[in-house]
Amino acid sequence: MSWKNYFNTSIGKKLQMALTGIFLILFLIVHCYINAQIFMDDRGEAFMAAAHFMGTNVIIRTIEIGLFAFLILHILQGLALWIKNRSRRTSRYHVQAGSATSPWYRRSMGLLGTLILLFLIIHISKFWAPNRAAQTFGEGELDLYVMMRDEFQNLWVVILYVFGCVALAWHLIHGFYSAFQTLGLTTNKYKSIIKGIGIAFSIIVPLIFALMPIAFYLEWIS
């Protein structure tokens, strides 16, 4: 079987989901570290220095292209697997097993992924896209710190971001462990370690993201 045919199989698609998922996990770590600089409460100096480096470094900008490619692939493969799993359910039971057989977030990965996608579209349109457009067309780099501070004065925007972070947390709780499981790394020796790291990661990273709009709205930082 050729690699092309293999990646079109169910196992191949799950492998793609795992590899792209791990890449996106690494991106979340970097993104979380940079955004956490706002808590330095130095009026955005540390954050803007990190954001400037990420936005002007040639290597980072090249990786950024790969990031979007992996993100799109992850979304498409996730939707394809979700639709395929739904189509296999040819009958409905009068009594639903529910979380007795699997946690609700595992059965709702398609819904959680869709919510995260909508959140990403709004986030990119408000911050990333305007800044990259300004850099590309010679208008200069925008002050993302001021943009966040102003944007997060709107309570509805803050609520939207918090809900997006909650969806991300539930998505990661299953996705983190599932990625390593697909790669065959969740052996008896490392299973509990990976599961523990996954749960901690799924709580800490979304929490830091959620605290950003909350901190601006409540004026914990200026």
C-alpha positions in Angstrom: 0.0 0.0 0.0 1.4 3.4 -1.0 1.7 6.2 1.5 -1.0 8.2 -0.3 -3.5 5.3 0.0 -2.5 4.6 3.6 -3.2 8.2 4.6 -6.6 7.9 3.0 -7.5 5.0 5.3 -9.2 5.4 8.7 -5.9 4.6 10.5 -4.0 7.0 8.3 -6.4 9.8 9.0 -6.2 9.2 12.7 -2.4 9.3 12.4 -2.6 12.7 10.6 -4.9 13.9 13.4 -2.3 12.8 16.0 0.7 14.4 14.2 -1.1 17.7 13.4 -2.5 17.7 16.9 0.9 17.4 18.6 2.2 20.2 16.3 -0.7 22.4 17.4 -0.1 21.5 21.1 3.5 22.8 20.7 2.1 26.0 19.1 -0.3 26.4 22.1 2.7 26.2 24.5 4.6 29.0 22.6 1.5 31.1 22.1 0.6 30.7 25.8 4.1 31.8 26.9 4.0 34.9 24.7 0.5 35.9 25.8 1.3 35.3 29.5 3.8 38.2 29.2 0.9 40.6 29.7 0.8 39.6 33.4 4.2 41.2 33.8 2.1 44.4 34.1 4.8 46.5 32.4 2.2 48.1 30.0 2.9 45.5 27.4 6.6 45.9 26.9 7.5 42.3 27.4 4.5 41.1 25.4 5.2 43.4 22.5 8.9 42.5 22.4 7.9 38.8 22.1 5.1 39.5 19.6 7.5 41.6 17.5 10.0 38.8 17.4 7.3 36.3 16.3 6.0 38.6 13.7 9.3 39.6 12.1 11.5 36.5 12.3 11.8 34.9 8.9 12.0 31.3 10.4 8.9 31.9 12.6 6.9 33.4 9.7 7.8 30.4 7.5 6.7 28.0 10.3 3.5 30.1 10.5 2.6 29.0 7.0 3.0 25.3 8.1 0.9 26.0 11.2 -2.1 27.1 9.1 -1.6 24.2 6.8 -1.6 21.8 9.8 -4.5 23.6 11.3 -6.6 23.3 8.2 -5.6 19.6 7.8 -6.5 18.9 11.5 -9.9 20.5 11.1 -10.7 18.7 7.8 -9.6 15.3 9.0 -11.4 15.8 12.3 -14.7 16.6 10.6 -14.2 13.7 8.2 -13.7 11.3 11.0 -16.6 12.7 13.0 -19.0 12.5 9.9 -17.8 8.9 9.3 -18.4 7.9 12.9 -21.9 9.4 12.8 -22.7 7.6 9.6 -21.8 4.3 11.1 -24.6 4.7 13.7 -27.3 3.1 11.6 -29.7 2.8 14.6 -30.5 4.7 17.8 -31.1 3.1 21.1 -34.0 4.0 23.3 -31.7 4.1 26.3 -28.5 6.0 25.7 -25.4 4.6 27.4 -23.9 8.1 27.6 -20.8 8.5 29.7 -21.2 4.9 30.9 -19.3 3.9 27.8 -17.4 7.1 26.9 -17.1 10.6 28.4 -19.4 13.2 26.7 -16.5 15.3 25.5 -15.1 12.3 23.6 -18.5 11.9 21.9 -18.6 15.7 21.2 -15.2 16.3 19.6 -16.9 17.5 16.4 -19.0 20.0 18.3 -16.1 21.2 20.5 -13.9 21.5 17.4 -16.5 23.6 15.6 -16.8 26.0 18.6 -13.0 26.3 18.7 -12.9 27.0 14.9 -15.5 29.8 15.3 -13.5 31.2 18.2 -10.3 31.1 16.1 -12.0 32.9 13.2 -13.0 35.8 15.5 -9.6 35.9 17.2 -7.7 35.9 14.0 -9.9 38.6 12.4 -9.6 40.9 15.4 -5.8 40.6 16.1 -3.6 38.5 13.9 -5.0 39.5 10.5 -5.0 43.3 11.1 -1.5 43.2 12.4 -0.1 41.0 9.6 -1.9 43.2 7.0 -0.2 46.3 8.6 3.2 44.6 8.5 2.8 43.4 5.0 1.5 46.6 3.4 4.0 48.9 5.1 1.7 50.5 7.7 3.9 49.4 10.5 3.3 47.0 13.4 0.1 47.5 15.4 0.1 47.8 19.2 -1.5 44.4 20.0 -1.4 45.1 23.7 -3.5 48.3 23.3 -5.8 46.4 20.9 -6.4 43.7 23.5 -6.9 46.1 26.3 -9.5 48.0 24.3 -11.3 44.9 22.9 -11.6 43.3 26.3 -13.5 46.1 27.8 -16.5 44.6 26.1 -18.1 42.1 28.4 -19.6 40.0 25.6 -16.2 39.6 24.0 -14.8 38.5 27.3 -17.6 36.0 27.7 -17.0 34.7 24.2 -13.3 34.2 24.8 -13.9 32.4 28.1 -16.4 30.0 26.4 -13.8 29.4 23.7 -11.2 28.6 26.3 -13.6 26.2 28.0 -14.3 24.4 24.7 -10.5 24.2 24.1 -10.0 22.6 27.6 -12.5 19.9 27.0 -11.2 19.3 23.5 -7.6 18.9 24.8 -8.6 16.6 27.6 -9.4 13.9 25.0 -7.2 15.1 22.2 -3.9 15.3 24.1 -4.0 11.7 25.3 -5.6 10.4 22.0 -2.7 11.8 20.0 -0.1 9.9 22.0 -2.3 6.8 22.0 -2.5 6.8 18.2 1.3 7.0 18.0 1.5 4.0 20.3 3.2 5.9 23.1 0.6 5.2 25.8 2.2 1.9 27.1 1.4 0.7 30.6 4.6 2.3 31.8 3.8 5.8 30.5 0.0 5.7 30.3 -0.7 7.4 33.6 2.1 9.9 33.1 0.9 11.0 29.7 -2.7 11.1 31.0 -1.7 13.3 34.0 0.4 15.7 31.8 -2.5 15.9 29.4 -5.0 16.8 32.1 -2.7 19.4 33.6 -2.0 20.9 30.2 -5.7 20.9 29.3 -6.4 22.9 32.4 -3.4 25.3 32.7 -3.1 26.5 29.1 -6.8 27.4 28.5 -6.9 28.9 32.0 -4.1 31.3 31.2 -5.8 32.2 27.9 -9.1 32.8 29.7 -7.5 34.9 32.4 -6.2 37.4 29.8 -9.5 39.0 28.8 -10.7 38.7 32.5 -7.6 40.5 33.7 -8.1 43.4 31.2 -11.8 43.7 31.9 -11.4 43.7 35.7 -8.4 46.0 35.3 -6.0 43.7 37.1 -3.5 44.9 34.6 -3.3 48.4 33.0 
